[in-house]
C-alpha cells in the first residue's frame, strides 16, 4: 500500500511514532501536531512543519466559530502553515506527512482538499487518522491505497518495525 495511516486512542504515541519514522526518511515534508501544556494540563495543540514553522491549531478559551469540546480551532494557522506544508511536500518531497486527519482539521475545506490531493498523488503519505466515525474519515479508510495500523501501548515497537521494513524505507 502506498499510504500509511496510524490510528489509535489519545496519548498512545501516534505522533511520537510518526516523528521516529520521519527520522529515517530522506525527503519528507508536511506537519505534525503537538500538545500545548501548562503544569501537565493540555491547553491546546500546535502545528509544527517538518521545516520548523509553527502555529496554533486549537486552544482552550480561543474565540473561534469552530469548536471541538473545550478547544477553539484556529483554521487560519492550519491553512497558512499546515495546508501549505502538505502542498509543498507534494511538489518537492518524497513522502508527505500529515498529523493528523481529525475533527479539528476537518473544519477546513482547504485541508480536506489537500489531504485528497496528497493521497491521490504518486508519493506516499504517512499520517494519523482519528478513530471516530466521520463521512470524510470513513471515505479515506475505505481507499484501496491506504493501510491503517491501530497503535496501542503494547504494539508500538512492532508497528514501528513493520513500517520501517516496508516500502517507505
Secondary structure, DSSP 8 states (H G I E B T S, - for coil): --EEEEEESTTSSHHHHHHHHHTT-SSEEEEEEEEEEETTEEEEEEEEETTS-EEEEEEET---S-EETTEEE-HHHIIIIIIHHHHHHHHH-SEEEEEEESTTGGG-HHHHHHHHHHHHSSSEEEEEE-SS--HHHHHHHT-TTEEEEEE-TTTHHHHHHHHHTSTT-
